[in-house]
Amino acid sequence: MTPPDPLKDCRILLVDDHDDLAENLTEILEEEGAQVTRAARASEALDRAVEGLTSRWSTSACPTRPA
């Protein structure tokens, strides 16, 4: 029996300006079941974090107000 992925359903924002290291870490984390988003700089990481948050919002979950 195969053990479950320990990082299944984990979303990780990996920030590192060393491409080789970031690529290796991404591969390892993905093999353990994580969804990895990479960024090379802090500003890029902030943009990706905001994108990740806004992509999870759904207008269908928001109640409507009468006009």
PyMOL Python script that loads the backbone (N, CA, C, O; Angstrom):
from pymol import cmd

cmd.read_pdbstr("""\
ATOM      1  N   MET A   1       0.842  -1.182   0.000  1.00  0.00           N
ATOM      2  CA  MET A   1       0.000   0.000   0.000  1.00  0.00           C
ATOM      3  C   MET A   1       0.888   1.246   0.000  1.00  0.00           C
ATOM      4  O   MET A   1       1.874   1.319   0.732  1.00  0.00           O
ATOM      5  N   THR A   2       0.525   2.213  -0.824  1.00  0.00           N
ATOM      6  CA  THR A   2       1.286   3.451  -0.925  1.00  0.00           C
ATOM      7  C   THR A   2       0.852   4.418   0.174  1.00  0.00           C
ATOM      8  O   THR A   2      -0.344   4.641   0.358  1.00  0.00           O
ATOM      9  N   PRO A   3       1.807   4.998   0.909  1.00  0.00           N
ATOM     10  CA  PRO A   3       1.431   5.967   1.945  1.00  0.00           C
ATOM     11  C   PRO A   3       0.885   7.239   1.302  1.00  0.00           C
ATOM     12  O   PRO A   3       1.264   7.573   0.180  1.00  0.00           O
ATOM     13  N   PRO A   4       0.004   7.948   1.996  1.00  0.00           N
ATOM     14  CA  PRO A   4      -0.545   9.186   1.434  1.00  0.00           C
ATOM     15  C   PRO A   4       0.533  10.256   1.305  1.00  0.00           C
ATOM     16  O   PRO A   4       1.531  10.250   2.026  1.00  0.00           O
ATOM     17  N   ASP A   5       0.306  11.176   0.366  1.00  0.00           N
ATOM     18  CA  ASP A   5       1.231  12.297   0.198  1.00  0.00           C
ATOM     19  C   ASP A   5       1.141  13.199   1.421  1.00  0.00           C
ATOM     20  O   ASP A   5       0.060  13.697   1.733  1.00  0.00           O
ATOM     21  N   PRO A   6       2.255  13.422   2.123  1.00  0.00           N
ATOM     22  CA  PRO A   6       2.207  14.212   3.356  1.00  0.00           C
ATOM     23  C   PRO A   6       1.833  15.680   3.131  1.00  0.00           C
ATOM     24  O   PRO A   6       1.331  16.337   4.042  1.00  0.00           O
ATOM     25  N   LEU A   7       2.074  16.193   1.926  1.00  0.00           N
ATOM     26  CA  LEU A   7       1.772  17.597   1.660  1.00  0.00           C
ATOM     27  C   LEU A   7       0.564  17.774   0.746  1.00  0.00           C
ATOM     28  O   LEU A   7       0.375  18.837   0.156  1.00  0.00           O
ATOM     29  N   LYS A   8      -0.253  16.723   0.632  1.00  0.00           N
ATOM     30  CA  LYS A   8      -1.439  16.808  -0.222  1.00  0.00           C
ATOM     31  C   LYS A   8      -2.306  17.971   0.246  1.00  0.00           C
ATOM     32  O   LYS A   8      -2.505  18.169   1.445  1.00  0.00           O
ATOM     33  N   ASP A   9      -2.812  18.724  -0.698  1.00  0.00           N
ATOM     34  CA  ASP A   9      -3.682  19.876  -0.450  1.00  0.00           C
ATOM     35  C   ASP A   9      -2.943  21.077   0.136  1.00  0.00           C
ATOM     36  O   ASP A   9      -3.585  22.058   0.511  1.00  0.00           O
ATOM     37  N   CYS A  10      -1.612  21.028   0.226  1.00  0.00           N
ATOM     38  CA  CYS A  10      -0.837  22.185   0.687  1.00  0.00           C
ATOM     39  C   CYS A  10      -0.458  23.041  -0.517  1.00  0.00           C
ATOM     40  O   CYS A  10      -0.010  22.532  -1.545  1.00  0.00           O
ATOM     41  N   ARG A  11      -0.646  24.331  -0.369  1.00  0.00           N
ATOM     42  CA  ARG A  11      -0.205  25.276  -1.399  1.00  0.00           C
ATOM     43  C   ARG A  11       0.975  26.042  -0.827  1.00  0.00           C
ATOM     44  O   ARG A  11       0.870  26.653   0.236  1.00  0.00           O
ATOM     45  N   ILE A  12       2.094  26.010  -1.533  1.00  0.00           N
ATOM     46  CA  ILE A  12       3.331  26.612  -1.037  1.00  0.00           C
ATOM     47  C   ILE A  12       3.803  27.678  -2.008  1.00  0.00           C
ATOM     48  O   ILE A  12       3.873  27.448  -3.216  1.00  0.00           O
ATOM     49  N   LEU A  13       4.126  28.846  -1.469  1.00  0.00           N
ATOM     50  CA  LEU A  13       4.750  29.911  -2.250  1.00  0.00           C
ATOM     51  C   LEU A  13       6.231  29.886  -1.918  1.00  0.00           C
ATOM     52  O   LEU A  13       6.636  30.264  -0.818  1.00  0.00           O
ATOM     53  N   LEU A  14       7.034  29.440  -2.870  1.00  0.00           N
ATOM     54  CA  LEU A  14       8.476  29.295  -2.680  1.00  0.00           C
ATOM     55  C   LEU A  14       9.173  30.513  -3.268  1.00  0.00           C
ATOM     56  O   LEU A  14       9.049  30.788  -4.461  1.00  0.00           O
ATOM     57  N   VAL A  15       9.906  31.243  -2.431  1.00  0.00           N
ATOM     58  CA  VAL A  15      10.600  32.449  -2.876  1.00  0.00           C
ATOM     59  C   VAL A  15      12.091  32.226  -2.739  1.00  0.00           C
ATOM     60  O   VAL A  15      12.606  32.056  -1.634  1.00  0.00           O
ATOM     61  N   ASP A  16      12.785  32.229  -3.874  1.00  0.00           N
ATOM     62  CA  ASP A  16      14.234  32.032  -3.874  1.00  0.00           C
ATOM     63  C   ASP A  16      14.795  32.551  -5.186  1.00  0.00           C
ATOM     64  O   ASP A  16      14.254  32.260  -6.253  1.00  0.00           O
ATOM     65  N   ASP A  17      15.879  33.318  -5.114  1.00  0.00           N
ATOM     66  CA  ASP A  17      16.459  33.876  -6.336  1.00  0.00           C
ATOM     67  C   ASP A  17      17.520  32.974  -6.959  1.00  0.00           C
ATOM     68  O   ASP A  17      18.163  33.360  -7.935  1.00  0.00           O
ATOM     69  N   HIS A  18      17.708  31.795  -6.413  1.00  0.00           N
ATOM     70  CA  HIS A  18      18.623  30.813  -6.998  1.00  0.00           C
ATOM     71  C   HIS A  18      17.784  29.789  -7.763  1.00  0.00           C
ATOM     72  O   HIS A  18      17.154  28.916  -7.164  1.00  0.00           O
ATOM     73  N   ASP A  19      17.783  29.906  -9.091  1.00  0.00           N
ATOM     74  CA  ASP A  19      16.909  29.072  -9.918  1.00  0.00           C
ATOM     75  C   ASP A  19      17.109  27.577  -9.696  1.00  0.00           C
ATOM     76  O   ASP A  19      16.137  26.830  -9.578  1.00  0.00           O
ATOM     77  N   ASP A  20      18.358  27.141  -9.641  1.00  0.00           N
ATOM     78  CA  ASP A  20      18.619  25.707  -9.481  1.00  0.00           C
ATOM     79  C   ASP A  20      18.059  25.181  -8.165  1.00  0.00           C
ATOM     80  O   ASP A  20      17.432  24.122  -8.128  1.00  0.00           O
ATOM     81  N   LEU A  21      18.288  25.920  -7.094  1.00  0.00           N
ATOM     82  CA  LEU A  21      17.784  25.512  -5.784  1.00  0.00           C
ATOM     83  C   LEU A  21      16.257  25.510  -5.772  1.00  0.00           C
ATOM     84  O   LEU A  21      15.632  24.568  -5.286  1.00  0.00           O
ATOM     85  N   ALA A  22      15.667  26.571  -6.311  1.00  0.00           N
ATOM     86  CA  ALA A  22      14.205  26.662  -6.340  1.00  0.00           C
ATOM     87  C   ALA A  22      13.602  25.523  -7.159  1.00  0.00           C
ATOM     88  O   ALA A  22      12.571  24.963  -6.786  1.00  0.00           O
ATOM     89  N   GLU A  23      14.238  25.188  -8.261  1.00  0.00           N
ATOM     90  CA  GLU A  23      13.747  24.090  -9.097  1.00  0.00           C
ATOM     91  C   GLU A  23      13.808  22.757  -8.348  1.00  0.00           C
ATOM     92  O   GLU A  23      12.866  21.965  -8.394  1.00  0.00           O
ATOM     93  N   ASN A  24      14.917  22.520  -7.665  1.00  0.00           N
ATOM     94  CA  ASN A  24      15.060  21.275  -6.894  1.00  0.00           C
ATOM     95  C   ASN A  24      14.049  21.193  -5.751  1.00  0.00           C
ATOM     96  O   ASN A  24      13.422  20.155  -5.541  1.00  0.00           O
ATOM     97  N   LEU A  25      13.898  22.289  -5.019  1.00  0.00           N
ATOM     98  CA  LEU A  25      12.932  22.302  -3.914  1.00  0.00           C
ATOM     99  C   LEU A  25      11.506  22.109  -4.423  1.00  0.00           C
ATOM    100  O   LEU A  25      10.707  21.402  -3.808  1.00  0.00           O
ATOM    101  N   THR A  26      11.200  22.741  -5.545  1.00  0.00           N
ATOM    102  CA  THR A  26       9.873  22.594  -6.138  1.00  0.00           C
ATOM    103  C   THR A  26       9.600  21.140  -6.480  1.00  0.00           C
ATOM    104  O   THR A  26       8.526  20.615  -6.187  1.00  0.00           O
ATOM    105  N   GLU A  27      10.567  20.501  -7.095  1.00  0.00           N
ATOM    106  CA  GLU A  27      10.412  19.095  -7.470  1.00  0.00           C
ATOM    107  C   GLU A  27      10.170  18.212  -6.241  1.00  0.00           C
ATOM    108  O   GLU A  27       9.289  17.353  -6.248  1.00  0.00           O
ATOM    109  N   ILE A  28      10.954  18.432  -5.200  1.00  0.00           N
ATOM    110  CA  ILE A  28      10.813  17.639  -3.970  1.00  0.00           C
ATOM    111  C   ILE A  28       9.435  17.860  -3.345  1.00  0.00           C
ATOM    112  O   ILE A  28       8.759  16.903  -2.967  1.00  0.00           O
ATOM    113  N   LEU A  29       9.027  19.113  -3.238  1.00  0.00           N
ATOM    114  CA  LEU A  29       7.735  19.424  -2.623  1.00  0.00           C
ATOM    115  C   LEU A  29       6.573  18.864  -3.439  1.00  0.00           C
ATOM    116  O   LEU A  29       5.605  18.352  -2.877  1.00  0.00           O
ATOM    117  N   GLU A  30       6.671  18.962  -4.764  1.00  0.00           N
ATOM    118  CA  GLU A  30       5.607  18.431  -5.616  1.00  0.00           C
ATOM    119  C   GLU A  30       5.535  16.906  -5.533  1.00  0.00           C
ATOM    120  O   GLU A  30       4.449  16.330  -5.589  1.00  0.00           O
ATOM    121  N   GLU A  31       6.683  16.258  -5.400  1.00  0.00           N
ATOM    122  CA  GLU A  31       6.687  14.799  -5.235  1.00  0.00           C
ATOM    123  C   GLU A  31       5.972  14.377  -3.953  1.00  0.00           C
ATOM    124  O   GLU A  31       5.444  13.269  -3.863  1.00  0.00           O
ATOM    125  N   GLU A  32       5.959  15.268  -2.968  1.00  0.00           N
ATOM    126  CA  GLU A  32       5.282  14.991  -1.698  1.00  0.00           C
ATOM    127  C   GLU A  32       3.822  15.430  -1.724  1.00  0.00           C
ATOM    128  O   GLU A  32       3.119  15.309  -0.721  1.00  0.00           O
ATOM    129  N   GLY A  33       3.363  15.941  -2.871  1.00  0.00           N
ATOM    130  CA  GLY A  33       1.955  16.278  -3.030  1.00  0.00           C
ATOM    131  C   GLY A  33       1.592  17.746  -2.975  1.00  0.00           C
ATOM    132  O   GLY A  33       0.420  18.085  -3.138  1.00  0.00           O
ATOM    133  N   ALA A  34       2.549  18.628  -2.752  1.00  0.00           N
ATOM    134  CA  ALA A  34       2.257  20.058  -2.636  1.00  0.00           C
ATOM    135  C   ALA A  34       2.034  20.698  -4.002  1.00  0.00           C
ATOM    136  O   ALA A  34       2.555  20.239  -5.019  1.00  0.00           O
ATOM    137  N   GLN A  35       1.249  21.762  -3.996  1.00  0.00           N
ATOM    138  CA  GLN A  35       1.101  22.624  -5.164  1.00  0.00           C
ATOM    139  C   GLN A  35       2.035  23.802  -4.928  1.00  0.00           C
ATOM    140  O   GLN A  35       1.834  24.573  -3.989  1.00  0.00           O
ATOM    141  N   VAL A  36       3.055  23.951  -5.770  1.00  0.00           N
ATOM    142  CA  VAL A  36       4.095  24.952  -5.543  1.00  0.00           C
ATOM    143  C   VAL A  36       4.001  26.065  -6.574  1.00  0.00           C
ATOM    144  O   VAL A  36       3.899  25.820  -7.776  1.00  0.00           O
ATOM    145  N   THR A  37       4.037  27.290  -6.076  1.00  0.00           N
ATOM    146  CA  THR A  37       4.153  28.472  -6.918  1.00  0.00           C
ATOM    147  C   THR A  37       5.487  29.105  -6.589  1.00  0.00           C
ATOM    148  O   THR A  37       5.806  29.332  -5.422  1.00  0.00           O
ATOM    149  N   ARG A  38       6.270  29.391  -7.627  1.00  0.00           N
ATOM    150  CA  ARG A  38       7.610  29.945  -7.408  1.00  0.00           C
ATOM    151  C   ARG A  38       7.656  31.427  -7.727  1.00  0.00           C
ATOM    152  O   ARG A  38       6.946  31.926  -8.600  1.00  0.00           O
ATOM    153  N   ALA A  39       8.523  32.119  -6.985  1.00  0.00           N
ATOM    154  CA  ALA A  39       8.814  33.528  -7.234  1.00  0.00           C
ATOM    155  C   ALA A  39      10.294  33.746  -6.952  1.00  0.00           C
ATOM    156  O   ALA A  39      10.861  33.148  -6.038  1.00  0.00           O
ATOM    157  N   ALA A  40      10.911  34.612  -7.751  1.00  0.00           N
ATOM    158  CA  ALA A  40      12.339  34.863  -7.594  1.00  0.00           C
ATOM    159  C   ALA A  40      12.634  36.078  -6.713  1.00  0.00           C
ATOM    160  O   ALA A  40      13.737  36.211  -6.183  1.00  0.00           O
ATOM    161  N   ARG A  41      11.649  36.961  -6.559  1.00  0.00           N
ATOM    162  CA  ARG A  41      11.856  38.187  -5.785  1.00  0.00           C
ATOM    163  C   ARG A  41      10.662  38.425  -4.857  1.00  0.00           C
ATOM    164  O   ARG A  41       9.582  37.872  -5.062  1.00  0.00           O
ATOM    165  N   ALA A  42      10.874  39.247  -3.849  1.00  0.00           N
ATOM    166  CA  ALA A  42       9.808  39.539  -2.888  1.00  0.00           C
ATOM    167  C   ALA A  42       8.613  40.198  -3.569  1.00  0.00           C
ATOM    168  O   ALA A  42       7.469  39.856  -3.272  1.00  0.00           O
ATOM    169  N   SER A  43       8.864  41.133  -4.474  1.00  0.00           N
ATOM    170  CA  SER A  43       7.760  41.816  -5.156  1.00  0.00           C
ATOM    171  C   SER A  43       6.936  40.831  -5.986  1.00  0.00           C
ATOM    172  O   SER A  43       5.709  40.919  -6.027  1.00  0.00           O
ATOM    173  N   GLU A  44       7.610  39.904  -6.639  1.00  0.00           N
ATOM    174  CA  GLU A  44       6.920  38.874  -7.413  1.00  0.00           C
ATOM    175  C   GLU A  44       6.120  37.955  -6.480  1.00  0.00           C
ATOM    176  O   GLU A  44       5.011  37.541  -6.817  1.00  0.00           O
ATOM    177  N   ALA A  45       6.678  37.644  -5.326  1.00  0.00           N
ATOM    178  CA  ALA A  45       5.990  36.793  -4.353  1.00  0.00           C
ATOM    179  C   ALA A  45       4.708  37.465  -3.860  1.00  0.00           C
ATOM    180  O   ALA A  45       3.674  36.810  -3.723  1.00  0.00           O
ATOM    181  N   LEU A  46       4.777  38.761  -3.598  1.00  0.00           N
ATOM    182  CA  LEU A  46       3.578  39.485  -3.160  1.00  0.00           C
ATOM    183  C   LEU A  46       2.504  39.454  -4.237  1.00  0.00           C
ATOM    184  O   LEU A  46       1.329  39.241  -3.940  1.00  0.00           O
ATOM    185  N   ASP A  47       2.906  39.668  -5.495  1.00  0.00           N
ATOM    186  CA  ASP A  47       1.948  39.605  -6.602  1.00  0.00           C
ATOM    187  C   ASP A  47       1.303  38.231  -6.684  1.00  0.00           C
ATOM    188  O   ASP A  47       0.088  38.118  -6.844  1.00  0.00           O
ATOM    189  N   ARG A  48       2.108  37.201  -6.575  1.00  0.00           N
ATOM    190  CA  ARG A  48       1.583  35.830  -6.671  1.00  0.00           C
ATOM    191  C   ARG A  48       0.678  35.505  -5.481  1.00  0.00           C
ATOM    192  O   ARG A  48      -0.317  34.796  -5.631  1.00  0.00           O
ATOM    193  N   ALA A  49       1.023  36.020  -4.308  1.00  0.00           N
ATOM    194  CA  ALA A  49       0.183  35.785  -3.130  1.00  0.00           C
ATOM    195  C   ALA A  49      -1.184  36.439  -3.313  1.00  0.00           C
ATOM    196  O   ALA A  49      -2.210  35.838  -2.995  1.00  0.00           O
ATOM    197  N   VAL A  50      -1.196  37.655  -3.821  1.00  0.00           N
ATOM    198  CA  VAL A  50      -2.464  38.345  -4.068  1.00  0.00           C
ATOM    199  C   VAL A  50      -3.269  37.599  -5.125  1.00  0.00           C
ATOM    200  O   VAL A  50      -4.478  37.428  -4.974  1.00  0.00           O
ATOM    201  N   GLU A  51      -2.609  37.152  -6.195  1.00  0.00           N
ATOM    202  CA  GLU A  51      -3.292  36.370  -7.232  1.00  0.00           C
ATOM    203  C   GLU A  51      -3.911  35.113  -6.629  1.00  0.00           C
ATOM    204  O   GLU A  51      -5.047  34.760  -6.943  1.00  0.00           O
ATOM    205  N   GLY A  52      -3.166  34.451  -5.771  1.00  0.00           N
ATOM    206  CA  GLY A  52      -3.662  33.227  -5.144  1.00  0.00           C
ATOM    207  C   GLY A  52      -4.867  33.471  -4.263  1.00  0.00           C
ATOM    208  O   GLY A  52      -5.793  32.661  -4.225  1.00  0.00           O
ATOM    209  N   LEU A  53      -4.856  34.585  -3.556  1.00  0.00           N
ATOM    210  CA  LEU A  53      -5.992  34.904  -2.695  1.00  0.00           C
ATOM    211  C   LEU A  53      -7.216  35.265  -3.515  1.00  0.00           C
ATOM    212  O   LEU A  53      -8.316  34.789  -3.234  1.00  0.00           O
ATOM    213  N   THR A  54      -7.034  36.108  -4.532  1.00  0.00           N
ATOM    214  CA  THR A  54      -8.184  36.549  -5.318  1.00  0.00           C
ATOM    215  C   THR A  54      -8.754  35.425  -6.165  1.00  0.00           C
ATOM    216  O   THR A  54      -9.948  35.432  -6.462  1.00  0.00           O
ATOM    217  N   SER A  55      -7.937  34.463  -6.562  1.00  0.00           N
ATOM    218  CA  SER A  55      -8.459  33.357  -7.368  1.00  0.00           C
ATOM    219  C   SER A  55      -9.339  32.428  -6.539  1.00  0.00           C
ATOM    220  O   SER A  55     -10.098  31.639  -7.102  1.00  0.00           O
ATOM    221  N   ARG A  56      -9.254  32.504  -5.231  1.00  0.00           N
ATOM    222  CA  ARG A  56     -10.059  31.640  -4.360  1.00  0.00           C
ATOM    223  C   ARG A  56     -11.399  32.282  -4.011  1.00  0.00           C
ATOM    224  O   ARG A  56     -12.286  31.612  -3.482  1.00  0.00           O
ATOM    225  N   TRP A  57     -11.555  33.579  -4.304  1.00  0.00           N
ATOM    226  CA  TRP A  57     -12.813  34.246  -4.005  1.00  0.00           C
ATOM    227  C   TRP A  57     -13.822  33.921  -5.088  1.00  0.00           C
ATOM    228  O   TRP A  57     -13.466  33.760  -6.255  1.00  0.00           O
ATOM    229  N   SER A  58     -15.045  33.828  -4.707  1.00  0.00           N
ATOM    230  CA  SER A  58     -16.099  33.529  -5.671  1.00  0.00           C
ATOM    231  C   SER A  58     -17.267  34.471  -5.430  1.00  0.00           C
ATOM    232  O   SER A  58     -17.771  34.583  -4.313  1.00  0.00           O
ATOM    233  N   THR A  59     -17.686  35.140  -6.481  1.00  0.00           N
ATOM    234  CA  THR A  59     -18.814  36.060  -6.312  1.00  0.00           C
ATOM    235  C   THR A  59     -20.100  35.302  -6.019  1.00  0.00           C
ATOM    236  O   THR A  59     -21.024  35.857  -5.425  1.00  0.00           O
ATOM    237  N   SER A  60     -20.170  34.044  -6.426  1.00  0.00           N
ATOM    238  CA  SER A  60     -21.389  33.279  -6.152  1.00  0.00           C
ATOM    239  C   SER A  60     -21.554  32.999  -4.658  1.00  0.00           C
ATOM    240  O   SER A  60     -22.657  32.698  -4.201  1.00  0.00           O
ATOM    241  N   ALA A  61     -20.482  33.095  -3.911  1.00  0.00           N
ATOM    242  CA  ALA A  61     -20.553  32.853  -2.470  1.00  0.00           C
ATOM    243  C   ALA A  61     -20.928  34.117  -1.704  1.00  0.00           C
ATOM    244  O   ALA A  61     -21.187  34.064  -0.501  1.00  0.00           O
ATOM    245  N   CYS A  62     -20.955  35.251  -2.398  1.00  0.00           N
ATOM    246  CA  CYS A  62     -21.264  36.519  -1.746  1.00  0.00           C
ATOM    247  C   CYS A  62     -22.764  36.771  -1.796  1.00  0.00           C
ATOM    248  O   CYS A  62     -23.385  36.651  -2.852  1.00  0.00           O
ATOM    249  N   PRO A  63     -23.336  37.116  -0.668  1.00  0.00           N
ATOM    250  CA  PRO A  63     -24.771  37.423  -0.683  1.00  0.00           C
ATOM    251  C   PRO A  63     -25.024  38.712  -1.459  1.00  0.00           C
ATOM    252  O   PRO A  63     -24.189  39.617  -1.463  1.00  0.00           O
ATOM    253  N   THR A  64     -26.158  38.789  -2.100  1.00  0.00           N
ATOM    254  CA  THR A  64     -26.510  40.011  -2.828  1.00  0.00           C
ATOM    255  C   THR A  64     -27.356  40.886  -1.927  1.00  0.00           C
ATOM    256  O   THR A  64     -28.118  40.402  -1.091  1.00  0.00           O
ATOM    257  N   ARG A  65     -27.204  42.182  -2.117  1.00  0.00           N
ATOM    258  CA  ARG A  65     -27.998  43.134  -1.341  1.00  0.00           C
ATOM    259  C   ARG A  65     -29.086  43.711  -2.239  1.00  0.00           C
ATOM    260  O   ARG A  65     -28.852  43.955  -3.423  1.00  0.00           O
ATOM    261  N   PRO A  66     -30.253  43.926  -1.688  1.00  0.00           N
ATOM    262  CA  PRO A  66     -31.285  44.573  -2.501  1.00  0.00           C
ATOM    263  C   PRO A  66     -30.856  45.986  -2.843  1.00  0.00           C
ATOM    264  O   PRO A  66     -30.202  46.656  -2.044  1.00  0.00           O
ATOM    265  N   ALA A  67     -31.223  46.435  -4.023  1.00  0.00           N
ATOM    266  CA  ALA A  67     -30.852  47.789  -4.480  1.00  0.00           C
ATOM    267  C   ALA A  67     -31.696  48.837  -3.823  1.00  0.00           C
ATOM    268  O   ALA A  67     -31.522  50.026  -4.089  1.00  0.00           O
TER     269      ALA A  67
END
""", "prot")
cmd.dss("prot")
cmd.show_as("cartoon", "prot")
cmd.util.cbc("prot")
cmd.orient("prot")
